[in-house]
Amino acid sequence: DIDPFSIPAHSGLAEIYIRHKRYNDAICHLKSLWDIQGDRQSLEQLVILDLREKRYTETIDLIHSLDTLGKDDRYYLAMAYAGLKQWDNALGILEELGNGCKIVLLKASILEDMGRREDAIGMLEAAWQTNKVNNGCNDLGYQMCMVMERANRQKDALVHSLDMLRDRPNDPVLLNFTGYVWAEMGVNLDQAHTMIAKALKIKPNDAYILDSMAWVLYRQDRSEEALVYMKKALSGIDDDPVMNEHMGDILLDTGKDKDAFAYYLKARILSDRIFSGKDKASLDSKIDILFEGLKQK
């Protein structure tokens, strides 16, 4: 209030607001810092928060206001175009940036959003083959397996995840992924439980691992135990359609039909981005059957 152009005050307030997850307030002070001193640190923080808050148009305008664009600037610009579903603009920028780890990951994500899942898998496989020899970006391997699983290529995904586990037997991401896919397929349930439990010991509050533990317990006909883990998973991430459908299945198995119906509906609303047509049809069938049962009651 005393000095509206105080750099330490704007910087301190932005830091406090970020710590308390008041991102829009932080954006206001970072914008002031950028206007006052035009430093790159403020710019990068501002761009990252704009992207986080899905302020894609503001991100594009801000980056285009720069005299020269560095590699990171163009990467963030591609992210903003992807957020607006301007796929060609995003991919065009990324093509100019080469084939680094994060570039390939973003390209693959865009291709999947465009419905070109097999193209995304091909790109990730090629990049992984190049990088794994040099102990490169593990995220390429993780993403490759996850996209394969979403493409209903579980066996291919397992070949890769088990191969990576031989080199990294204590990797919680790989342990969780492999255990979850086995649980989803209904095979090797005891081994899947052991793997997920090991991952959960390493990362006890990870919502995705908690969800996997709930799911393998459900597959082992231990739904009451599963419910405890599922509640904890959803307390960390409540907008994941798969998790909400899992909760619906577990609740239904424990006789809580009305609660299950609510979670199925939520899952359906959230499902557009990652569910295939087959998955949506399966969820719709669960909703219809449960709705008819609830009407009769």
Beta strands, then each sheet from edge to edge (+ up, - down):
end
